[in-house]
Amino acid sequence: MRFPVSRRALLLLGASGASLGLLSGCGVRLDAPPDVPTLDETNRLRNRIARILAATTAEDTDPETAGEDLQKLRAAIGPVWAPPAEIATEPPPTEEPRTYIDAAEVVSTAVFDAVPTLSSALIPVLIDVATGLALTAGTEHAEIIRSADALIRDSHESGRAGASGEPGSATEPNGPAVPSPSAEDSTAAPRWNAILDQARAASYGYERLAVNFDAKSRQRKRAVARLESLGSLSGEMLEKLGEKNAEPGAPAWKLDPTPTDSETAEELALSLEDGVAAALLPWLQTDARAALRLWESARARAVFAHPQVLRYSYSGNTGEAEAKR
């Protein structure tokens, strides 16, 4: 039987398997072997990434922060899991040793290529880890970013094309078609409107901050390009909401800080993108097609500061993503 299994459940299973081995050694008869779950595609991908990161070592050719970043990524993705030896039917797979840059290329390719098929609550951490790896490794090897960008855009379009033609439904990769939240859903409309409002506020902020950079600077060019992608995000939200469910934009948004020079403009850009990431999280938790929007936000943010290895925090006992405060 195939069914999704949470990371926490798998860890608990490992502990119970060890207990069963101890009972067997004491002469306790076990008439029925424990049921070992079959991991779905998303859980298998998470487990593979955990193995890759476990076999990765930061080298001199990697980014300066690679060692520190690697520890954060391992903690976020969770430990390697395999059935206890007493009940395993085959040996667990292994991964070859890799540098941080090599691991970034493999992980980002694996995750972004799988976007149309990802399911379960693991979507945020898979996308977050792949994005952080690509952008941090890309500071030394820019081709990783270019390849990841092309791949995630192709996957986004594949995901849109693979959605069911039925209104208000989408195709679940590991099962039958499931309802996709519509604008009429009491929980969906506020979610889409929250993203729409944040996209509008960010657009307003970028219009104000862009003029604080030289016309030929990377920051000015990125700010102008970001206005286009934010407009696309707003359009996508308006399409989901429909005319009668979309809330009107505010006449003006409060900017914190008010951009008066390049330093405050950079600070504002980071704040705007953190707000976008927080607004995107509820969508990303249910739909992997939101991955492109998180990627766009992370790429924009990286122009105004060092790439952020993780956009979300994973310190809670649930193992679920939480927006950083």
C-alpha positions as CSV (number, residue, x, y, z in Angstrom):
1,M,0.0,0.0,0.0
2,R,1.3,3.4,-0.9
3,F,0.7,6.5,1.1
4,P,2.4,9.8,2.1
5,V,4.4,9.6,5.4
6,S,5.5,12.6,7.4
7,R,9.1,13.0,8.4
8,R,8.2,12.8,12.1
9,A,6.3,9.5,11.6
10,L,9.2,8.0,9.8
11,L,11.5,8.8,12.7
12,L,9.1,7.4,15.2
13,L,8.9,4.2,13.1
14,G,12.7,3.9,13.3
15,A,12.5,4.0,17.1
16,S,9.7,1.5,17.2
17,G,11.7,-0.8,14.9
18,A,14.6,-0.8,17.3
19,S,12.3,-1.6,20.2
20,L,10.9,-4.6,18.3
21,G,14.4,-5.9,17.8
22,L,15.0,-5.8,21.6
23,L,11.7,-7.6,22.3
24,S,12.6,-10.3,19.8
25,G,16.0,-10.9,21.5
26,C,14.1,-11.4,24.8
27,G,12.1,-14.3,23.3
28,V,8.9,-12.4,22.7
29,R,7.1,-14.0,19.8
30,L,6.1,-11.6,17.0
31,D,3.5,-13.4,14.8
32,A,3.0,-10.5,12.3
33,P,5.9,-8.4,11.0
34,P,5.4,-4.6,11.3
35,D,4.0,-2.8,8.3
36,V,6.8,-0.8,6.7
37,P,5.3,2.2,4.8
38,T,6.1,2.7,1.1
39,L,7.3,6.2,0.6
40,D,5.7,8.3,-2.1
41,E,7.7,10.2,-4.6
42,T,8.0,13.4,-2.5
43,N,9.2,11.6,0.6
44,R,11.7,9.6,-1.4
45,L,13.0,12.9,-2.8
46,R,13.3,14.3,0.7
47,N,15.2,11.2,1.8
48,R,17.6,11.4,-1.2
49,I,18.4,15.0,-0.5
50,A,19.1,14.2,3.2
51,R,21.5,11.5,2.0
52,I,23.2,13.9,-0.5
53,L,23.6,16.6,2.2
54,A,25.0,14.0,4.7
55,A,27.6,13.0,2.1
56,T,28.5,16.6,1.3
57,T,31.7,18.3,2.5
58,A,32.5,22.0,2.2
59,E,35.7,22.5,0.3
60,D,38.0,25.4,-0.3
61,T,36.5,26.0,-3.7
62,D,33.0,26.3,-2.2
63,P,31.5,29.6,-0.9
64,E,33.0,30.9,2.3
65,T,29.8,30.2,4.3
66,A,29.3,26.7,2.8
67,G,30.1,24.8,6.0
68,E,27.6,26.9,8.1
69,D,25.0,26.9,5.4
70,L,25.3,23.1,5.1
71,Q,24.4,22.6,8.7
72,K,21.3,24.8,8.3
73,L,20.2,22.8,5.3
74,R,20.7,19.5,7.0
75,A,18.7,20.6,10.0
76,A,15.9,21.8,7.7
77,I,15.6,18.8,5.4
78,G,15.8,16.3,8.3
79,P,17.8,13.1,8.9
80,V,18.3,10.3,6.5
81,W,15.7,7.6,7.0
82,A,15.7,3.9,6.2
83,P,13.8,1.0,7.7
84,P,15.5,-0.6,10.7
85,A,17.8,-3.5,9.7
86,E,15.5,-6.0,11.4
87,I,12.7,-5.3,9.0
88,A,14.4,-3.8,5.9
89,T,13.9,-5.8,2.7
90,E,16.8,-4.2,0.9
91,P,19.9,-2.2,1.8
92,P,19.4,1.6,1.9
93,P,20.9,3.5,-1.1
94,T,24.0,5.6,-0.7
95,E,25.2,8.9,-2.3
96,E,28.7,9.6,-3.5
97,P,30.8,12.3,-1.7
98,R,30.2,15.8,-3.1
99,T,31.4,19.3,-2.6
100,Y,28.8,22.0,-1.7
101,I,28.7,23.3,-5.3
102,D,28.3,19.8,-6.7
103,A,25.5,19.0,-4.2
104,A,23.7,22.3,-5.1
105,E,23.6,21.4,-8.8
106,V,22.3,17.9,-8.1
107,V,19.7,18.9,-5.5
108,S,18.3,22.0,-7.4
109,T,18.0,19.9,-10.6
110,A,16.2,17.1,-8.8
111,V,13.8,19.3,-7.0
112,F,13.0,21.8,-9.7
113,D,12.6,19.1,-12.3
114,A,10.1,17.4,-9.9
115,V,7.9,20.5,-9.2
116,P,4.9,19.3,-11.3
117,T,4.8,16.0,-9.2
118,L,5.5,17.2,-5.7
119,S,2.8,16.7,-3.0
120,S,2.4,16.8,0.7
121,A,3.5,19.3,3.4
122,L,7.2,18.7,2.4
123,I,6.8,21.1,-0.6
124,P,8.1,24.2,1.3
125,V,11.2,22.6,2.7
126,L,12.1,20.9,-0.6
127,I,11.7,24.2,-2.6
128,D,13.4,26.2,0.2
129,V,16.5,24.0,0.4
130,A,16.9,23.7,-3.4
131,T,16.6,27.5,-3.7
132,G,19.0,28.2,-1.0
133,L,21.6,25.8,-2.3
134,A,21.3,27.1,-5.9
135,L,21.7,30.8,-4.9
136,T,24.5,30.3,-2.3
137,A,26.5,28.0,-4.6
138,G,25.7,30.4,-7.5
139,T,27.9,33.0,-5.9
140,E,30.8,30.9,-7.0
141,H,29.3,29.1,-10.0
142,A,26.7,31.3,-11.7
143,E,25.7,28.6,-14.2
144,I,23.8,26.8,-11.3
145,I,21.5,29.8,-11.0
146,R,20.9,30.1,-14.7
147,S,20.2,26.3,-15.0
148,A,17.9,26.3,-12.0
149,D,16.0,29.4,-13.3
150,A,15.3,27.7,-16.6
151,L,14.3,24.5,-15.0
152,I,11.9,25.9,-12.5
153,R,10.2,28.0,-15.2
154,D,9.8,25.0,-17.4
155,S,8.4,23.0,-14.5
156,H,6.0,25.8,-13.6
157,E,4.6,25.8,-17.1
158,S,4.4,21.9,-17.1
159,G,2.5,22.1,-13.8
160,R,0.0,24.6,-15.2
161,A,-0.4,22.5,-18.4
162,G,-0.8,19.3,-16.3
163,A,-3.6,20.7,-14.2
164,S,-7.0,19.2,-14.8
165,G,-9.3,21.0,-17.2
166,E,-12.1,20.9,-14.7
167,P,-12.8,24.2,-13.1
168,G,-11.6,24.4,-9.5
169,S,-9.6,21.2,-9.6
170,A,-6.1,20.0,-10.0
171,T,-4.3,16.7,-10.6
172,E,-2.7,15.1,-7.6
173,P,0.4,13.4,-8.8
174,N,0.1,10.4,-6.4
175,G,-3.6,9.9,-6.6
176,P,-6.8,11.0,-8.2
177,A,-7.9,14.6,-9.0
178,V,-8.5,16.6,-5.8
179,P,-10.3,19.9,-5.4
180,S,-8.1,23.0,-5.8
181,P,-9.1,26.0,-3.5
182,S,-11.4,28.4,-5.4
183,A,-12.0,32.0,-4.8
184,E,-15.4,31.1,-3.3
185,D,-13.6,29.0,-0.6
186,S,-13.7,31.0,2.7
187,T,-10.1,30.2,3.3
188,A,-8.8,30.6,-0.2
189,A,-9.9,34.1,-1.0
190,P,-8.1,35.7,2.1
191,R,-5.0,33.7,1.1
192,W,-5.0,35.0,-2.5
193,N,-5.9,38.5,-1.4
194,A,-3.0,38.5,1.2
195,I,-0.5,37.6,-1.6
196,L,-2.1,40.2,-3.9
197,D,-1.8,42.9,-1.3
198,Q,1.8,42.0,-0.6
199,A,2.6,42.0,-4.3
200,R,1.0,45.4,-4.8
201,A,2.9,46.8,-1.7
202,A,6.2,45.4,-3.0
203,S,5.6,46.9,-6.4
204,Y,5.0,50.3,-4.8
205,G,8.1,49.9,-2.7
206,Y,10.3,48.9,-5.6
207,E,9.1,52.0,-7.6
208,R,10.2,54.2,-4.6
209,L,13.5,52.5,-3.9
210,A,14.8,52.0,-7.5
211,V,15.6,55.7,-8.0
212,N,18.2,55.5,-5.2
213,F,20.5,53.4,-7.3
214,D,22.6,54.3,-10.4
215,A,20.7,53.6,-13.6
216,K,23.4,51.0,-14.7
217,S,23.7,49.3,-11.3
218,R,22.6,45.7,-10.6
219,Q,20.2,46.9,-8.0
220,R,18.4,49.3,-10.3
221,K,18.2,46.7,-13.1
222,R,16.8,44.1,-10.6
223,A,14.3,46.5,-9.1
224,V,12.9,47.2,-12.6
225,A,12.8,43.5,-13.5
226,R,11.2,42.8,-10.2
227,L,8.3,45.1,-11.0
228,E,7.5,42.9,-14.0
229,S,7.5,39.7,-12.0
230,L,5.4,41.2,-9.2
231,G,2.9,42.4,-11.8
232,S,2.8,38.8,-13.1
233,L,2.2,37.6,-9.5
234,S,-0.6,40.1,-9.0
235,G,-2.2,39.0,-12.3
236,E,-2.1,35.4,-11.2
237,M,-3.8,36.2,-7.9
238,L,-6.5,38.3,-9.7
239,E,-7.1,35.4,-12.0
240,K,-7.6,33.1,-9.0
241,L,-9.9,35.5,-7.2
242,G,-12.1,36.7,-10.0
243,E,-13.5,40.2,-10.2
244,K,-15.9,40.1,-7.3
245,N,-13.5,38.5,-4.8
246,A,-10.4,40.7,-5.3
247,E,-10.0,43.4,-2.7
248,P,-9.1,46.9,-3.9
249,G,-5.5,48.0,-3.4
250,A,-4.6,50.5,-0.6
251,P,-4.2,54.1,-1.8
252,A,-0.6,53.9,-0.4
253,W,1.5,51.5,1.6
254,K,3.7,52.4,4.5
255,L,7.3,51.8,3.7
256,D,9.7,50.7,6.5
257,P,12.2,52.2,6.1
258,T,11.4,55.1,3.7
259,P,14.1,54.8,1.0
260,T,16.2,58.0,1.0
261,D,19.6,56.5,-0.1
262,S,21.1,53.3,-1.4
263,E,21.5,51.9,2.1
264,T,17.9,52.4,3.2
265,A,16.7,51.3,-0.3
266,E,18.5,47.9,0.2
267,E,17.0,47.5,3.6
268,L,13.6,48.1,2.2
269,A,14.1,45.6,-0.6
270,L,14.9,42.9,2.0
271,S,11.8,43.8,4.0
272,L,9.6,43.7,1.0
273,E,10.9,40.3,-0.1
274,D,10.5,38.8,3.4
275,G,6.9,40.0,3.3
276,V,6.4,38.3,0.0
277,A,7.9,35.0,1.2
278,A,5.6,35.0,4.3
279,A,2.5,35.7,2.2
280,L,3.5,32.9,-0.2
281,L,3.9,30.2,2.4
282,P,0.3,29.1,2.8
283,W,0.0,28.7,-1.0
284,L,3.3,26.8,-1.2
285,Q,2.1,24.4,1.5
286,T,-0.6,23.1,-0.8
287,D,0.6,23.8,-4.3
288,A,4.2,23.3,-5.7
289,R,3.4,25.7,-8.5
290,A,4.0,28.5,-6.1
291,A,7.7,27.5,-6.2
292,L,8.4,29.9,-9.1
293,R,7.2,32.9,-7.0
294,L,9.4,32.0,-4.1
295,W,12.4,31.6,-6.4
296,E,11.8,35.0,-8.0
297,S,11.6,36.6,-4.5
298,A,14.8,34.8,-3.4
299,R,16.7,35.9,-6.5
300,A,15.6,39.5,-6.1
301,R,16.6,39.5,-2.5
302,A,20.0,38.1,-3.2
303,V,20.9,41.2,-5.3
304,F,20.5,43.5,-2.2
305,A,22.3,41.2,0.3
306,H,24.0,37.9,0.5
307,P,21.7,35.0,-0.6
308,Q,19.5,33.8,2.2
309,V,20.2,30.1,2.6
310,L,16.6,29.5,4.0
311,R,13.6,31.7,3.6
312,Y,11.7,29.9,6.3
313,S,12.5,28.5,9.8
314,Y,12.1,24.9,10.8
315,S,12.6,25.1,14.6
316,G,9.2,23.9,15.6
317,N,8.4,20.4,16.8
318,T,6.1,19.8,13.9
319,G,8.9,20.0,11.3
320,E,6.7,22.4,9.2
321,A,7.9,25.6,7.6
322,E,7.3,28.9,9.5
323,A,7.7,32.4,8.1
324,K,10.7,34.2,9.7
325,R,9.9,37.1,11.8
